[in-house]
């Protein structure tokens, strides 16, 4: 579940105002914070939180259908 790491009243608050559907979809499918190149230095420090978050996110994506991603984007667009 996304809510294990994210909150609609904290880090996702206002995301629908900041990003359009295309940007939201890209951020869901390939978040910069979990990008291997972006977090290489953190991984070198063995930051288990980042490694665990990356693993959880990948596992969630593997089990989501296209329709679920579309519904998630629609939900996020309403967080204004």
Secondary structure, DSSP 4 states (H G I P E B T S, - for coil): -GGGT--TTTTTTTHHHH--HHHHHHHHHS-GGG-TTTTHHHHHTT-HHHHHHHHHHHHHHHH--HHHHHHHHHHHHT--
